Amino acid sequence: MARKLTDSQVAVMKWLNKGWKAYVAHGTRVEVNGHPVCTTTTMVALEKLGLVEKLGVAAWEATEAGKQWLPPAVD
């Protein structure tokens, strides 16, 4: 992947690439396992990158590319 993800995108992908699903909790807030991780705007951006796909109206899961995504190495 050529584009660097934002901190919010990295936070949500750390959950989703392990098989978790993200859900809209209230308004635009998105949660994974009860933890607020981002907003719907972040999820739309990840959809455009092909890392997540929408499930129904208010949920997302990682695509195959998203499941293979690895967090950036810490220097």
SERO-4910 file (N, C-alpha, C, O; in steps of 0.05 Angstrom, whole numbers):
BEGIN
 pado doro    nc1    nc2    nc3   cac1   cac2   cac3    cc1    cc2    cc3    oc1    oc2    oc3
  Met    A     17    -23      0      0      0      0     18     25      0     36     27     17
  Ala    A     13     42    -18     30     66    -22     23     88     -2     40    104      5
  Arg    A     -2     90      6    -11    112     22     -8    106     52    -15     84     61
  Lys    A      3    125     67      5    122     96    -22    127    108    -35    146    101
  Leu    A    -30    110    127    -55    113    141    -53    134    163    -31    137    175
  Thr    A    -75    147    169    -76    165    192    -76    149    218    -80    125    218
  Asp    A    -72    163    241    -73    149    266   -100    136    271   -100    113    281
  Ser    A   -121    149    264   -148    137    267   -151    112    250   -163     92    259
  Gln    A   -142    113    225   -144     91    207   -127     67    218   -136     44    216
  Val    A   -104     73    228    -87     52    239   -101     39    263   -101     15    266
  Ala    A   -113     55    281   -126     45    305   -148     26    297   -150      4    309
  Val    A   -165     33    278   -187     15    271   -177    -10    256   -188    -32    260
  Met    A   -157     -7    239   -146    -30    224   -132    -50    242   -132    -74    236
  Lys    A   -121    -41    265   -109    -60    284   -130    -79    295   -123   -102    301
  Trp    A   -155    -71    297   -176    -88    306   -187   -105    282   -189   -129    284
  Leu    A   -194    -91    260   -208   -104    238   -191   -126    224   -202   -145    215
  Asn    A   -165   -122    223   -148   -142    209   -146   -168    225   -135   -188    216
  Lys    A   -156   -167    250   -156   -191    267   -183   -205    267   -187   -225    281
  Gly    A   -202   -194    250   -228   -207    248   -251   -193    262   -274   -202    260
  Trp    A   -245   -172    277   -267   -157    290   -283   -142    270   -274   -137    247
  Lys    A   -307   -134    278   -324   -117    261   -328    -90    275   -327    -88    299
  Ala    A   -331    -69    259   -336    -42    269   -365    -35    265   -377    -42    245
  Tyr    A   -377    -22    285   -405    -14    284   -409     15    291   -394     26    308
  Val    A   -429     28    279   -436     55    286   -450     53    313   -470     39    316
  Ala    A   -439     66    333   -451     65    360   -472     86    364   -494     80    374
  His    A   -467    110    355   -486    132    358   -476    155    340   -453    163    341
  Gly    A   -494    166    324   -486    187    306   -465    178    286   -471    161    270
  Thr    A   -442    190    287   -420    182    269   -398    167    283   -378    160    271
  Arg    A   -401    162    309   -380    148    325   -380    118    318   -401    105    318
  Val    A   -357    107    312   -354     79    305   -338     65    328   -318     76    338
  Glu    A   -348     42    336   -336     27    358   -329     -1    348   -341    -13    331
  Val    A   -308    -12    361   -301    -40    358   -298    -52    386   -283    -41    402
  Asn    A   -313    -73    391   -312    -86    417   -318    -66    440   -306    -68    461
  Gly    A   -336    -47    435   -343    -28    455   -324     -5    459   -329     13    475
  His    A   -303     -4    443   -284     18    445   -287     37    421   -287     29    398
  Pro    A   -291     63    427   -293     82    405   -266     84    391   -246     89    404
  Val    A   -266     80    364   -241     80    350   -239    102    328   -217    110    321
  Cys    A   -262    110    317   -261    130    295   -289    140    289   -307    136    305
  Thr    A   -291    153    266   -317    162    257   -324    149    230   -308    135    219
  Thr    A   -349    153    222   -357    142    196   -340    153    173   -336    139    153
  Thr    A   -330    177    176   -313    189    155   -288    172    151   -279    168    129
  Thr    A   -276    163    173   -253    146    172   -259    120    158   -243    110    142
  Met    A   -282    109    164   -290     83    152   -294     86    122   -287     68    106
  Val    A   -306    108    113   -310    113     85   -282    115     71   -279    105     49
  Ala    A   -263    128     83   -236    131     72   -223    103     69   -211     97     49
  Leu    A   -227     86     90   -216     59     88   -230     42     67   -217     25     55
  Glu    A   -256     47     63   -270     33     41   -258     41     14   -253     23     -3
  Lys    A   -252     66     10   -241     76    -15   -213     64    -20   -205     60    -43
  Leu    A   -199     58      2   -172     46      0   -174     15     -5   -154      2    -10
  Gly    A   -199      5     -2   -203    -24     -6   -196    -41     18   -193    -65     15
  Leu    A   -193    -29     41   -185    -44     65   -209    -55     81   -206    -74     96
  Val    A   -232    -42     78   -256    -51     92   -280    -51     73   -279    -37     52
  Glu    A   -300    -66     80   -325    -66     64   -348    -63     83   -347    -72    106
  Lys    A   -368    -49     74   -392    -43     90   -410    -68     91   -414    -81     71
  Leu    A   -420    -73    115   -440    -94    120   -466    -81    127   -468    -69    149
  Gly    A   -485    -83    111   -511    -70    117   -509    -40    119   -495    -28    102
  Val    A   -522    -29    138   -523      1    140   -502     13    158   -492     35    152
  Ala    A   -494     -1    179   -477     12    198   -455     -7    210   -450     -6    234
  Ala    A   -443    -23    193   -422    -41    202   -402    -45    180   -408    -43    156
  Trp    A   -377    -52    188   -355    -57    169   -339    -80    178   -337    -86    202
  Glu    A   -326    -93    159   -306   -114    165   -283   -111    145   -286    -98    124
  Ala    A   -261   -123    152   -237   -121    135   -241   -137    109   -253   -159    110
  Thr    A   -231   -127     87   -230   -142     62   -206   -161     64   -192   -160     84
  Glu    A   -201   -176     43   -177   -193     43   -152   -176     45   -133   -183     59
  Ala    A   -152   -154     30   -129   -135     32   -126   -124     60   -104   -121     70
  Gly    A   -148   -118     73   -148   -108    100   -138   -128    120   -124   -121    139
  Lys    A   -144   -154    116   -135   -175    134   -105   -179    131    -92   -188    150
  Gln    A    -94   -171    109    -65   -174    105    -49   -149    113    -25   -150    113
  Trp    A    -63   -128    119    -51   -103    127    -36   -107    153    -45   -120    171
  Leu    A    -12    -95    155      4    -96    179      8    -68    190     13    -50    174
  Pro    A      8    -65    216     13    -38    227     42    -29    221     59    -46    218
  Pro    A     46     -3    219     73      7    213     93     -1    235     85     -3    258
  Ala    A    117     -7    227    138    -14    246    145     10    263    147     33    253
  Val    A    150      5    288    157     26    307    188     29    306    202     10    309
  Asp    A    197     53    302    226     58    300    238     60    328    262     64    330
***
